[in-house]
Amino acid sequence: MKIGVLKESYPGERRVALVPVNVAQLEKAGFEVWIEEGAGDAAGYSDEDYTNAAARVAPRETLPDFQLLLQVRSLGANPEYGEADLEMLSPGGYVIGTCDPLGNPAAIEQLARRGLNQFSLELIPRITRAQSMDVLSSMATIAGYRAVLLAASELPRIFPLLMTASGTLAAARVFVIGAGVAGLQAIATARRLGAIVQAYDLRPAVREQVESLGAKFVELELEAGESEDKGGYAKQMGEEFYRLQRELMADVVAESDVVITTAAIPGRPAPLLVTADAVGRMGQGGVIVDLAAERGGNCELSEADQRVVSQGVVILGPTNLPAEIPYHASQMFSTNVTRFLLHIATDGVIQLDREDEIISETLVAHGGEIPQARIRELLNLGPPAGTPGGQDDTNSPGDPPAPAEDGGQTPPAEESTEDPAGQVDPNYELGAGLNLVYDSGDKETEDGPQPGGGGEEEDSELSWRESSEESAGDEDPDDPPQQEDEVERDSKE
């Protein structure tokens, strides 16, 4: 089976879907890898690197037709330019990439009408054996890190506490909203830079992860009820809940130098969490980085990919931060997609075992049909022909089923319009890729910084400023926990 990797056509996209180190794995597995000339240049991978890894590199006009196309952004996530890439595929070919199936279901329908097959990497289920394929967590790790660097470059203050001959420089106060993978990475990065960090998430279960990174977990007097869905994502709450949440959170926002918001709900507009009034209460020179700007934003004043200044506060709305660190973002993406491909293929041929949750959850277009009930509902389509439950169980010619990894005992995941990923395996650890090595004391050890051990500042969830000057001499800049290679899914609010 011929695999094609093209230069990404989405404006500003610098990542590449496959890096040279993974080429040998795919060649050994029976695939024939073809790379468009210059596909990896923007990410720091040269054509020579691919050639040395035994890939076939050629200009686009001389590339053969592929049976499989690997992309960072396929049609749904690249609606303006993505269709031209599909011309490189053989009839009945496969596309593996991110495609925004819940946000742009019309693109999935377009692929199905062309007789092409699509695997959506956003829908990798949150189960232990799929963690190494989890593209969203990989990219969220990069986004959380980069968001803090953007904030630090805009803030007219330094992040760490410094005691100098010229006096004491107080540490910056950072507030992170949403403690999924992006939020946790933002917390860890801000702590590395020496900031005092607080974080909020409507799921109380993440408190331990927040505190293990040395941040304080902000508790708001709200009745969240069932705040988490089957996929581990924060559920969409009622408008009254969000109104109260905004009012209570405004006090924390007002006392922060930096606010980083990461709250998003798959396939739906992002919840509004930071109002214009709350922005106006921030100090001059404050910074907000809204990672949900692509879905409308968590901040009322955010604009996608724009730098907005309101009442002295800078508001950034980046929509593609992983592309700003393309070398490592590509490395992580490539590893995820390689492991996914090796899982679904045998001897260089894709095997569609519909009893395998990883395959059934990610296959969004196949044989002219859309097998996912959630996407069909968004398109106002009925069940696929000949499949009473709305599930297309027919394999295409040449795609014999492979035995399920669990002997065929894995039950199909329950459908949910709010959850793009299926049920969470109890062994799937959110934040497992962050090495959380902390003690309960408040002194720094050689393993890393320790969360506060019950000092006066710990007694107040909402007031930072009152005690900052008096406690400045007692605070030490914090070193970060080290991040392991394993990454996991961003649980988005």
Buried (B, 14 or more C-beta within 10 A) or exposed (E): BBBBBBBBBBEEBBBBBBBBBBBEBBBEBEBBBBBBBBBBBBBBBEBEBBBEBEBBBBEBEEBEEBBBBBBBBBBBBBBEBBBEBBEBBBEBBBBBBBBBBBBBBEBBBBBBEBBBBBBBBBBBBBBBBBBBBBBBBBBBBBBBBBBBBBBBEBBEBBBBBBEEEEEEBBBBBBBBBBBBBBBBBBBBBBBBBBBBBBBBBBBEEBBEBBBBBBBBBBEBEBEBEEBBBBBBBBBBBEEEBBEBBBEBBBBBBBBBBBBBBBBBBBBBEBBBBBBEEBBBBBBEEBBBBBBBBBBBBBBBBBBBEEEBEBEEBBBBBBBBBBBBBBBBBBBBBBBBBBBBBBBBBBEBBBBBBBBBBBBBBBBBBBBBBBBBBBBBBBEEBEBBEEEEEBBBBBBBEEBEBBEBBEEEEBEBBEBBBBBBBBBBBEEBBBBBBBBBBBBEEBEBEEEBBBBBEEEEBEEEBBEBEEBBEEBBEEBBBBBBBEBEEBBBBBBBB
